Amino acid sequence: MAERVRYAKTFMTRLKGLLGTSALSDGDGLLISPCSSIHMFGMKYAIDCVFLDKHNTVVGLVENILPGKMSKNFSNASQCLELPAGKIARTGTTVGNALTIENTTSGV
């Protein structure tokens, strides 16, 4: 789903998220942990969100979430992978899929 994933796991990196960016390039992603919902306040572009449990199993999907919106809360999610809009549809990702996460970089 993404070749280059940044990892937001501190309070400040989770708070900042993708704010201040103008786009998320294909192949890029942001993994936020812990995270069971996201907001798009202050964002300038839409994204896709893949919510994962502690075993990296997909427990929720939000496609093309627009600036100014909020996702629903996925109570069984422990992290969220933010991706360019359209990535979920292009990859055919569904709830129940298992993802492998490796070699993330810290910060945003």
N, C-alpha and C positions, 0 to 999 in steps of 0.2 A: 504494500500500500504506500510505503514511503521509504526511500533510501536514506534520507537525511532527516533524522528526528532529534529535535532538541528536547531536553527533559526539564520541566518546571516542577521542582519538588520543594522549594523553599517558599516561605510566605511571600517574599517579594517577587520571585519569578512567577509564582502562580497568580499574584495580583496583577502583574504587568501583562502576562500572557502574550497575545499578539498585538496589544495596543501599541500604536505608533508605527505599525507596519502598513505598507500600502498594498501588499499582495502576499499570498502564500504560493510559492512556485510549485509546479508539478514535481513530485518527488520529495517535497519537504513536508514536515509535520511537526506538531508540538504535542508532547505527551505530558499531561498535567496529572499529578498525583500528590495527595488524594484529591479526588474530584468525582462528584455524582451529578452535577449540573453545571451549566455555564451560562454566562450572559454575554450579550454582544453590544453593551453600552459603550459608545466611543469608537466602535469599529467602523471601518470604511468599506468593507467588502464581506460577502457571504462566505461561509465555510461549511464543510461537512464535519460531523462529530461522531466518533465511534466510542461508545462507553464500554469499558471492560471491567470484569470482576478481578479478584485477586489471582485468578488462574489464567488471566488474559483471554478469557472467553467473552465474546461480544454479548452484552446484555441489553444494549439499546443503541439505536441509530437515529440521528437527526440529520436530514439532508437539507442543504441549501438554507441554513439558518441565516436570516438577514440581520444587518446592523439594527441595533435597538431592541432586539428580541431576547427572550430567555428560553432555554431548553426546559423540558420537564425534568423533575428529579428522578434519577434512576437509583433507587435506594440500595440496590445490590451492586452498584458500580463502585470501583475503587479508583478508577482513573479514566481519563478521557483523551483520546487521540484526535487532535484537530487537524483536518486535512483540507486541501483545496476543494471548493464546491464542485460537485459532480464525481468525486473520486469513489464514493460508495457505489453509485450506479455503474461506473466504468469497471469496477472490480467485482461486482456481483456479491458484495459482502452482505451477509444476513446474520440475524441473531442466532447464536449458537456456534458460529465459526470461532475457531481458536487462532489467535495471532502469536507470532514469535517476535519478541522485542529484544534487540541486541544492539550494542554499540551506540547508545544515545549519548549526546553531548549535553553538558549541564548548561543552564542559563538560556536566555533568549537573546 
